Amino acid sequence: MTSTTRDFGGISAMRFLSPGREFLAVADTGHWLFATIARDATGKPAGLEQVRLQPMASTAGKKIKRNKDFDAESLAIRGKEAVVGFEAQHRISRFRIDPQGMSKQLGKNIDFIIPSHELRSNRSFETLAFAPPTSPLEGALVVVTEKSLDPLGNIFAAILDGPQKGIFTVRRSNGFDVTDGAFLDNGDLLLLERSYTLNRGLRMRLRRVTGSDMVKGALVDGPVLFQADMTYQIDNMEALDVWRRADGATMISIMSDDNQLILQRNLYLEFILHEE
């Protein structure tokens, strides 16, 4: 995905407003992105259309300018409300969705319950997702950090509301850090993860966590569904969402963050989840 607009790129999280078509994304440059996936005659993604970029606004309604204020990394949507996680100045904030003009933050920040001293700079709220209402978490808002680790090296996460409100952790393995997550209809959580080392380069993987395992005090893990390195067409994959296609197929959409660097790309990838 390319654009002549300088502000395009840096996409950190995305959520569909309609299955496989309209979506809302946040960029770590402090912008909202509304767009629609264009599709060819076979239904395959062919580009973006109806693209609109809007600057984020502070609680005072002013455009956010400082990097520590607008490093948006995660996004969850319920109804007409968007919940955004920021990781430079750790906070989780609420906004009213309006494609014609996103306004300032709604009310106070959400209590993220993880002790602030446990949150690492530029390594905090990488995933926000609402669990399905019929799942074991009963529609609760869940946050997973990127690389804020407990003394055992596990990733801090939390259920932020509902009857099971509390902190849990996600097992970190093989140098992978969480970049986003989305719930399946049955309540299982898909986690998008990334690893970068000089000797192995950039890698991505998708892991599945059983919904009923996510309870206060638990350490959760799950099977890896797939993994890819730079021998495949990937980049810095940061955004994930799950949606249901008209024929009933469960679809997984993933976007990359180009960090607005010439050597990186904004990619949109689409997969079918085949249940065994």
N, C-alpha and C positions, 0 to 999 in steps of 0.2 A: 504494500500500500504506500503510495507516494502522494505528495501534494506540493504545490508551489507556496503554500502558506507556511511561514516560518514556525508558527506555533504548533503545527501538526506533529504528532509523535509523542514519545515518552509515555505510552499507554501502560498503566499499571494494573487496571482492573476493568472488567466489563460485565454488564448484565443485560439480557434481552428483555425488552419491553413487550415484544410479541415474538412467538417462537421462530427462531431462525431468521428474523427480519430486522425490525427496529431494535436498536440497542442504545444504552447509555454507558459511557466509559469515563474514567477519570485518568488524568495524566499527572505525573509528578512535576510537571511544569506549572501546575495550578490552573488547569483548564478542565471544563466539562466537554465531552464529545458526544453529540447525538448523530447517529448515522443509520443507514439501512443497508443490509447486505444485498447487493445486486446478484441475481442468479441467471445462468444461461438456460437454454431450453430443456436441459436435462436436470436442472435443479442444483447444479454445482455452483459454488460461489464464484463470482466473476469480478467483484470489485465493490466499492462503496458508492452510495448515492445519497442525496439529501443530507450532506455533511454540514453540521453546524458546530462551531467551536465557541464556547463562552467562558470568560474568566470566572474563577471562583471568587466569592465575596466573603468577607469576615462577618462577625456578629454585628458589626456596625454598618454593614452593607457596603463597605468599601472594597475595591479590588485588592486581593491579596498580592503583595509584592515580594516580601522576603521569603527566601527559600525555606527557612525553618518553619514557616507558617503554611506553605502550600504543598508539601511533599506528600501528596495523596497516594496511598498504596493499595487500599482495599475498598470494596464497595458491596453493599447488600441493599436489596430493594424489597419493600413490602408495600403494596398498594401504591399510593402516590408519594411515598416517602423514600428518600435515599439516605443510607447511613454510610459514612465515609471514615476510614481509618487513616490517620496521619502518623508518620513515623519519625520525623525530625523533631517536632514538638509533639510528644506522644498525646494523642487524644482521639476520641471517636465522636463524630458530630452528625447531626441530622439536618436534612434539607428537604424542602418541598420540590418535587419534580415538576418542572415547567419548561417544555421544549422551546417556548417563545422567549424565555428569560428566567434563568435560575436566580433566585433571590438569596438573601443572606441566610446564615445558619438559623435553625429553629431551636430556640431555648438553650438550655445548658448542655454541656457535653455529657455523654453517657459514661457511667461509672464502669471502668474496664476491670475492676477488682484485682487484677494482677498487681502486686506491689510495684510502685514506680521504679524503685531501685533495682528491680530485676529486669527492666527493659533496657536493651542495648541501643545505643545511638545508631540510627539508620538500619535497625534490625528488629523492629517491633511489629506493628499491626499489618501484616501482609495478607491476611485472609479475614473476611467478614462474610457470614452466610446465615440466612434464616433456615432453620430446620423445617421440614414439612409439618403441618399441624397434626397429621395423623401418625407421626413418627414418635419414638420413645422420648424425644426432647420436646415434643408438643409445641413446635413452632418457635422455639427459643433462638435467640441470636447467639452465634458462636464466633469467637475470635481465635485465630491461631497466629502466633508470631513467626517471623522469619527465622531468627536465630538468637532469640533471647532464651538462654539455657539455664536450667537448674544445676545444682552442684554435681549431678550425675550425667550432665551433658544432654539432657532431654529438653525438648522445645516446650516453652510455656504456651498454654492455651486456656480458654475459659468458656463456660456457659454463662452468659451475662444476665439472663433472666429466667423466669419459670421455676417450677418446683425442684429442678435439679441444678439450680444456680451454684457455681463453684469452679474452682481451678482444677484442670487436669493437665497432663503433659503428653506430648507425642514423641515417640522414639525417633531419634536422629540416627541415620545410618549412611555409611559410605560417602560422607561429605556432602550430602544433599540438604539444601535448605528450602523451606516452604515459600512459594511465591503467590499462590492463590488456592482457593478451594470452592467446591460447590456440592450441594446435596443432591443425591438421587431421590426418586420418589419414595423409595422404601426407607429413607432415613440414613443410608450409608453416606459417608463423606468422601468425596474424591479430592485428593490433595495434589496440586501441581508443584513439582519441585525442580530445583536447578542446582547444578554444581559447576564450578569453574576452577581448574588448576592449570598451571603452566604445562605440565607433562601430558594431561589428558584433554585439555581444552574445555569447551563448553558442552555440558550435557543437560538433558531434561528427563524427567520421568513422571509417571502418574501412579499414585498409590491409593488404595481403597481401604477406608477404615469403617468397620461395622458400627452402625448407629448406636446399638445397645451397649457398646463398650464405652461410650463417652459419658462418664459419670464423674462426679466430684472425687478428686484424689486418684483417679485412674491413670495408668500409663498405657497409651493405646499405640497400636501398630497395625499393619495390614499388608496384604500382598501387593507387589508392584504389577500393574497392568501392562505397562510398556515403558521402554527406556530408549533414548536416542541420543546420538552425538552428532558432531558436525559433518559426518559422512552422509547425514540426511539433511533435508531442507528445514533446519531449525535455526533459531537465533536465541535471543535472551527472552525466553517464553515466560510471561508474567501474569497474563490474564486468562481466566477460565470461566466458562459457564456451561450448564447442561440444559438441554431442551428436548421436547418431544416432537418428532417430525409427524406430518399428517398421516403417514402409513403406520405410525406407532413406534418407529425406531427411536431409541434413545441416542441423542446426538451430543457430542462433546466439542465445544468450540474453544480454541486457544489463540491468544494474540501475544505478540512480542513487544517489548519495550526497546526501541532503538537508541535510547539515551541521547537522542538527537546528535548522533555521531555518524560520520560519513561511512564508516566501515561496518555499521550495523543496519539492520532492516526492520521495517514494520511488516510482520507477517500475520496472516490469518490462516489457521489450519482447522480442518473439520474432520471428525472421526465418527464412526458408528460404534457404539458399545454393544458388543455381542455377549449376551448373558449365556453362561454354560447351563 
